Each structure stands twice: as C-alpha cells, then as structure tokens.
Amino acid sequence: MHRKDFFKHGGRLAILSGIGLLSAFLAYNQKIVTPENCSVAPQCKNCGKYSQCELPQANKERKNGK
C-alpha cells in the first residue's frame, strides 16, 4: 500500500466512524426526530405508552377525554 492510498483509506474510515458514532450518540440520547403521528396505535387509548406519550395526537386525546 502506498502512502497516498493509506491516507485516502484512513480518511474514509475516519469519516465513516464519525458518522457511525454520531448516529449512535443521537439514537442513545433519543435526539432523533420522530414523526408527528404515531404509527404504533392509531387509537391512543389502546397504546401502552398513552399516559407518557408527548405526541400532539396523544395530548389532544387526553384533553378531549377529561
């Protein structure tokens, strides 16, 4: 392997590692954007996460139920 190839492959590996680490960090800290509508249960009251859900759909459902 020549010096030029070594730096080219090393740079690619560094960029790929950085993207992977950033993705893992964001997923671990739950910073990845979630959709506005829930795809788990269309009717919120049937969902196991209903009481703790922060989606606008669940908040609206709780306000209408009280």
Chimera marker file (.cmm) of the C-alpha trace (Angstrom):
<marker_set name="trace">
<marker id="1" x="0.000" y="0.000" z="0.000" r="1" g="1" b="0" radius="0.5"/>
<marker id="2" x="1.346" y="3.389" z="-0.940" r="1" g="1" b="0" radius="0.5"/>
<marker id="3" x="1.311" y="6.411" z="1.317" r="1" g="1" b="0" radius="0.5"/>
<marker id="4" x="-1.350" y="8.167" z="-0.773" r="1" g="1" b="0" radius="0.5"/>
<marker id="5" x="-3.676" y="5.148" z="-0.561" r="1" g="1" b="0" radius="0.5"/>
<marker id="6" x="-3.045" y="4.858" z="3.174" r="1" g="1" b="0" radius="0.5"/>
<marker id="7" x="-4.217" y="8.438" z="3.801" r="1" g="1" b="0" radius="0.5"/>
<marker id="8" x="-7.182" y="8.069" z="1.440" r="1" g="1" b="0" radius="0.5"/>
<marker id="9" x="-8.417" y="4.891" z="3.163" r="1" g="1" b="0" radius="0.5"/>
<marker id="10" x="-7.670" y="6.314" z="6.591" r="1" g="1" b="0" radius="0.5"/>
<marker id="11" x="-9.696" y="9.437" z="5.820" r="1" g="1" b="0" radius="0.5"/>
<marker id="12" x="-12.644" y="7.410" z="4.603" r="1" g="1" b="0" radius="0.5"/>
<marker id="13" x="-12.524" y="5.233" z="7.693" r="1" g="1" b="0" radius="0.5"/>
<marker id="14" x="-12.373" y="8.294" z="9.964" r="1" g="1" b="0" radius="0.5"/>
<marker id="15" x="-15.399" y="9.892" z="8.280" r="1" g="1" b="0" radius="0.5"/>
<marker id="16" x="-17.387" y="6.644" z="8.383" r="1" g="1" b="0" radius="0.5"/>
<marker id="17" x="-16.521" y="6.124" z="12.048" r="1" g="1" b="0" radius="0.5"/>
<marker id="18" x="-17.561" y="9.681" z="12.870" r="1" g="1" b="0" radius="0.5"/>
<marker id="19" x="-20.930" y="9.264" z="11.181" r="1" g="1" b="0" radius="0.5"/>
<marker id="20" x="-21.499" y="5.958" z="12.986" r="1" g="1" b="0" radius="0.5"/>
<marker id="21" x="-20.569" y="7.396" z="16.386" r="1" g="1" b="0" radius="0.5"/>
<marker id="22" x="-22.757" y="10.461" z="15.862" r="1" g="1" b="0" radius="0.5"/>
<marker id="23" x="-25.724" y="8.270" z="14.849" r="1" g="1" b="0" radius="0.5"/>
<marker id="24" x="-25.254" y="6.040" z="17.886" r="1" g="1" b="0" radius="0.5"/>
<marker id="25" x="-25.000" y="9.061" z="20.194" r="1" g="1" b="0" radius="0.5"/>
<marker id="26" x="-28.181" y="10.625" z="18.816" r="1" g="1" b="0" radius="0.5"/>
<marker id="27" x="-30.099" y="7.350" z="18.994" r="1" g="1" b="0" radius="0.5"/>
<marker id="28" x="-28.926" y="6.686" z="22.562" r="1" g="1" b="0" radius="0.5"/>
<marker id="29" x="-29.963" y="10.164" z="23.737" r="1" g="1" b="0" radius="0.5"/>
<marker id="30" x="-33.246" y="10.000" z="21.803" r="1" g="1" b="0" radius="0.5"/>
<marker id="31" x="-32.457" y="13.141" z="19.812" r="1" g="1" b="0" radius="0.5"/>
<marker id="32" x="-33.547" y="11.659" z="16.508" r="1" g="1" b="0" radius="0.5"/>
<marker id="33" x="-36.710" y="13.348" z="15.251" r="1" g="1" b="0" radius="0.5"/>
<marker id="34" x="-39.848" y="11.255" z="15.491" r="1" g="1" b="0" radius="0.5"/>
<marker id="35" x="-42.873" y="11.669" z="13.235" r="1" g="1" b="0" radius="0.5"/>
<marker id="36" x="-45.791" y="13.780" z="14.418" r="1" g="1" b="0" radius="0.5"/>
<marker id="37" x="-48.274" y="10.939" z="14.060" r="1" g="1" b="0" radius="0.5"/>
<marker id="38" x="-47.899" y="7.679" z="15.939" r="1" g="1" b="0" radius="0.5"/>
<marker id="39" x="-47.603" y="4.537" z="13.877" r="1" g="1" b="0" radius="0.5"/>
<marker id="40" x="-47.923" y="2.156" z="16.838" r="1" g="1" b="0" radius="0.5"/>
<marker id="41" x="-51.613" y="2.535" z="17.649" r="1" g="1" b="0" radius="0.5"/>
<marker id="42" x="-53.945" y="4.851" z="15.725" r="1" g="1" b="0" radius="0.5"/>
<marker id="43" x="-56.281" y="4.986" z="18.735" r="1" g="1" b="0" radius="0.5"/>
<marker id="44" x="-54.204" y="6.392" z="21.583" r="1" g="1" b="0" radius="0.5"/>
<marker id="45" x="-56.156" y="4.783" z="24.412" r="1" g="1" b="0" radius="0.5"/>
<marker id="46" x="-55.195" y="1.323" z="23.119" r="1" g="1" b="0" radius="0.5"/>
<marker id="47" x="-51.486" y="2.145" z="23.298" r="1" g="1" b="0" radius="0.5"/>
<marker id="48" x="-49.309" y="1.058" z="26.221" r="1" g="1" b="0" radius="0.5"/>
<marker id="49" x="-47.430" y="4.379" z="26.182" r="1" g="1" b="0" radius="0.5"/>
<marker id="50" x="-50.573" y="6.532" z="26.236" r="1" g="1" b="0" radius="0.5"/>
<marker id="51" x="-50.068" y="8.071" z="29.688" r="1" g="1" b="0" radius="0.5"/>
<marker id="52" x="-46.457" y="9.101" z="28.961" r="1" g="1" b="0" radius="0.5"/>
<marker id="53" x="-46.692" y="9.950" z="25.264" r="1" g="1" b="0" radius="0.5"/>
<marker id="54" x="-45.801" y="13.528" z="24.304" r="1" g="1" b="0" radius="0.5"/>
<marker id="55" x="-47.033" y="13.481" z="20.719" r="1" g="1" b="0" radius="0.5"/>
<marker id="56" x="-49.638" y="16.132" z="19.874" r="1" g="1" b="0" radius="0.5"/>
<marker id="57" x="-52.070" y="13.381" z="18.948" r="1" g="1" b="0" radius="0.5"/>
<marker id="58" x="-51.917" y="11.890" z="22.482" r="1" g="1" b="0" radius="0.5"/>
<marker id="59" x="-52.096" y="15.288" z="24.185" r="1" g="1" b="0" radius="0.5"/>
<marker id="60" x="-55.211" y="16.145" z="22.181" r="1" g="1" b="0" radius="0.5"/>
<marker id="61" x="-56.742" y="12.780" z="23.045" r="1" g="1" b="0" radius="0.5"/>
<marker id="62" x="-56.106" y="13.294" z="26.782" r="1" g="1" b="0" radius="0.5"/>
<marker id="63" x="-57.607" y="16.824" z="26.720" r="1" g="1" b="0" radius="0.5"/>
<marker id="64" x="-60.738" y="15.576" z="24.931" r="1" g="1" b="0" radius="0.5"/>
<marker id="65" x="-61.126" y="12.676" z="27.362" r="1" g="1" b="0" radius="0.5"/>
<marker id="66" x="-61.189" y="14.823" z="30.523" r="1" g="1" b="0" radius="0.5"/>
<link id1="1" id2="2" r="1" g="1" b="0" radius="0.2"/>
<link id1="2" id2="3" r="1" g="1" b="0" radius="0.2"/>
<link id1="3" id2="4" r="1" g="1" b="0" radius="0.2"/>
<link id1="4" id2="5" r="1" g="1" b="0" radius="0.2"/>
<link id1="5" id2="6" r="1" g="1" b="0" radius="0.2"/>
<link id1="6" id2="7" r="1" g="1" b="0" radius="0.2"/>
<link id1="7" id2="8" r="1" g="1" b="0" radius="0.2"/>
<link id1="8" id2="9" r="1" g="1" b="0" radius="0.2"/>
<link id1="9" id2="10" r="1" g="1" b="0" radius="0.2"/>
<link id1="10" id2="11" r="1" g="1" b="0" radius="0.2"/>
<link id1="11" id2="12" r="1" g="1" b="0" radius="0.2"/>
<link id1="12" id2="13" r="1" g="1" b="0" radius="0.2"/>
<link id1="13" id2="14" r="1" g="1" b="0" radius="0.2"/>
<link id1="14" id2="15" r="1" g="1" b="0" radius="0.2"/>
<link id1="15" id2="16" r="1" g="1" b="0" radius="0.2"/>
<link id1="16" id2="17" r="1" g="1" b="0" radius="0.2"/>
<link id1="17" id2="18" r="1" g="1" b="0" radius="0.2"/>
<link id1="18" id2="19" r="1" g="1" b="0" radius="0.2"/>
<link id1="19" id2="20" r="1" g="1" b="0" radius="0.2"/>
<link id1="20" id2="21" r="1" g="1" b="0" radius="0.2"/>
<link id1="21" id2="22" r="1" g="1" b="0" radius="0.2"/>
<link id1="22" id2="23" r="1" g="1" b="0" radius="0.2"/>
<link id1="23" id2="24" r="1" g="1" b="0" radius="0.2"/>
<link id1="24" id2="25" r="1" g="1" b="0" radius="0.2"/>
<link id1="25" id2="26" r="1" g="1" b="0" radius="0.2"/>
<link id1="26" id2="27" r="1" g="1" b="0" radius="0.2"/>
<link id1="27" id2="28" r="1" g="1" b="0" radius="0.2"/>
<link id1="28" id2="29" r="1" g="1" b="0" radius="0.2"/>
<link id1="29" id2="30" r="1" g="1" b="0" radius="0.2"/>
<link id1="30" id2="31" r="1" g="1" b="0" radius="0.2"/>
<link id1="31" id2="32" r="1" g="1" b="0" radius="0.2"/>
<link id1="32" id2="33" r="1" g="1" b="0" radius="0.2"/>
<link id1="33" id2="34" r="1" g="1" b="0" radius="0.2"/>
<link id1="34" id2="35" r="1" g="1" b="0" radius="0.2"/>
<link id1="35" id2="36" r="1" g="1" b="0" radius="0.2"/>
<link id1="36" id2="37" r="1" g="1" b="0" radius="0.2"/>
<link id1="37" id2="38" r="1" g="1" b="0" radius="0.2"/>
<link id1="38" id2="39" r="1" g="1" b="0" radius="0.2"/>
<link id1="39" id2="40" r="1" g="1" b="0" radius="0.2"/>
<link id1="40" id2="41" r="1" g="1" b="0" radius="0.2"/>
<link id1="41" id2="42" r="1" g="1" b="0" radius="0.2"/>
<link id1="42" id2="43" r="1" g="1" b="0" radius="0.2"/>
<link id1="43" id2="44" r="1" g="1" b="0" radius="0.2"/>
<link id1="44" id2="45" r="1" g="1" b="0" radius="0.2"/>
<link id1="45" id2="46" r="1" g="1" b="0" radius="0.2"/>
<link id1="46" id2="47" r="1" g="1" b="0" radius="0.2"/>
<link id1="47" id2="48" r="1" g="1" b="0" radius="0.2"/>
<link id1="48" id2="49" r="1" g="1" b="0" radius="0.2"/>
<link id1="49" id2="50" r="1" g="1" b="0" radius="0.2"/>
<link id1="50" id2="51" r="1" g="1" b="0" radius="0.2"/>
<link id1="51" id2="52" r="1" g="1" b="0" radius="0.2"/>
<link id1="52" id2="53" r="1" g="1" b="0" radius="0.2"/>
<link id1="53" id2="54" r="1" g="1" b="0" radius="0.2"/>
<link id1="54" id2="55" r="1" g="1" b="0" radius="0.2"/>
<link id1="55" id2="56" r="1" g="1" b="0" radius="0.2"/>
<link id1="56" id2="57" r="1" g="1" b="0" radius="0.2"/>
<link id1="57" id2="58" r="1" g="1" b="0" radius="0.2"/>
<link id1="58" id2="59" r="1" g="1" b="0" radius="0.2"/>
<link id1="59" id2="60" r="1" g="1" b="0" radius="0.2"/>
<link id1="60" id2="61" r="1" g="1" b="0" radius="0.2"/>
<link id1="61" id2="62" r="1" g="1" b="0" radius="0.2"/>
<link id1="62" id2="63" r="1" g="1" b="0" radius="0.2"/>
<link id1="63" id2="64" r="1" g="1" b="0" radius="0.2"/>
<link id1="64" id2="65" r="1" g="1" b="0" radius="0.2"/>
<link id1="65" id2="66" r="1" g="1" b="0" radius="0.2"/>
</marker_set>
